[in-house]
Amino acid sequence: MSLRLAHTADLDPADLRAARALLHDAFDGDLTDADWEHGLGGVHALVHDGAGLAAHGSVVMRRARHRGAWLRVGYVEAVAVRADARRRGLGGQVMAALERIVDRAYDLGALGASDDGAQLYTARGWQRWPGRICGLSPDRGIVRLAEEEGHVFVWPGLNGALDPAHELVFDWRDGDVL
C-alpha cells in the first residue's frame, strides 16, 4: 500500500474519478455535487492497494471567525475507505497525513462528522466542538447552525486551543453553510 499526497491540480482525471467513486460507494450514494466540490482545491491523501484506490481524504482552506479574529482553517473533507479495505488502519493513515498539514499550515483544523465517523476522529485526538456553530450567509449575515452543533470537531493547529464560550463562524460555501 502506498500513501500519496497531491494537490487537486496535480491529480489526473482518473484519480478524481476514482476518488469520487470511492466516496459515492462509502456514503451509499449520498454524495452531492456540492459535497464533492467541498473536497477539491486542497491537498488530497490517497492510499492505493492492489485493487486501486483504497482510502481518500482531503484538507481545504476555509475561514472561521473566533473571538473577533478570522482564522485559516484546514477543513478536512471527503474521508472514506473502500468497504473491503476497512479496519486496516487506512483511515488513520489518511488522517495522520492531513493532520500534519493542518499542524504546519493552518491556525485550526475542523471537520464535520457523522456518528460513524466520529469514532475515528475522537480516537485520534480531535475534539467535539462544544460551543455554538454559525455560518456567514451571503444574504442573511451570521446564521446559527444548531443542527451542526455536536457534529463539528476541531484540531488545535497553530492557533492552539479555542474558547468554546465564543462561537465559531464559518465562511459560506455552495451546497450548505458548512
Secondary structure in CASP SS format (residue, H / E / C, confidence):
PFRMAT SS
TARGET T0000
AUTHOR 0000-0000-0000
METHOD secondary structure of the structure
MODEL  1
M C 1.00
S E 1.00
L E 1.00
R E 1.00
L E 1.00
A E 1.00
H E 1.00
T H 1.00
A H 1.00
D H 1.00
L C 1.00
D C 1.00
P H 1.00
A H 1.00
D H 1.00
L H 1.00
R H 1.00
A H 1.00
A H 1.00
R H 1.00
A H 1.00
L H 1.00
L H 1.00
H H 1.00
D H 1.00
A H 1.00
F C 1.00
D C 1.00
G C 1.00
D C 1.00
L C 1.00
T C 1.00
D H 1.00
A H 1.00
D H 1.00
W H 1.00
E H 1.00
H H 1.00
G C 1.00
L C 1.00
G C 1.00
G C 1.00
V E 1.00
H E 1.00
A E 1.00
L E 1.00
V E 1.00
H E 1.00
D E 1.00
G C 1.00
A C 1.00
G E 1.00
L E 1.00
A E 1.00
A E 1.00
H E 1.00
G E 1.00
S E 1.00
V E 1.00
V E 1.00
M E 1.00
R E 1.00
R E 1.00
A E 1.00
R E 1.00
H E 1.00
R C 1.00
G C 1.00
A E 1.00
W E 1.00
L E 1.00
R E 1.00
V E 1.00
G E 1.00
Y E 1.00
V E 1.00
E E 1.00
A E 1.00
V E 1.00
A E 1.00
V E 1.00
R C 1.00
A H 1.00
D H 1.00
A H 1.00
R C 1.00
R C 1.00
R C 1.00
G C 1.00
L H 1.00
G H 1.00
G H 1.00
Q H 1.00
V H 1.00
M H 1.00
A H 1.00
A H 1.00
L H 1.00
E H 1.00
R H 1.00
I H 1.00
V H 1.00
D H 1.00
R H 1.00
A H 1.00
Y C 1.00
D C 1.00
L E 1.00
G E 1.00
A E 1.00
L E 1.00
G E 1.00
A C 1.00
S C 1.00
D H 1.00
D H 1.00
G H 1.00
A H 1.00
Q H 1.00
L H 1.00
Y H 1.00
T H 1.00
A H 1.00
R C 1.00
G C 1.00
W C 1.00
Q E 1.00
R E 1.00
W C 1.00
P C 1.00
G C 1.00
R C 1.00
I E 1.00
C E 1.00
G E 1.00
L E 1.00
S E 1.00
P C 1.00
D C 1.00
R C 1.00
G E 1.00
I E 1.00
V E 1.00
R E 1.00
L C 1.00
A H 1.00
E H 1.00
E H 1.00
E C 1.00
G C 1.00
H C 1.00
V E 1.00
F E 1.00
V E 1.00
W E 1.00
P C 1.00
G H 1.00
L H 1.00
N H 1.00
G C 1.00
A C 1.00
L C 1.00
D C 1.00
P C 1.00
A C 1.00
H C 1.00
E C 1.00
L E 1.00
V E 1.00
F E 1.00
D C 1.00
W C 1.00
R E 1.00
D C 1.00
G C 1.00
D E 1.00
V C 1.00
L C 1.00
END
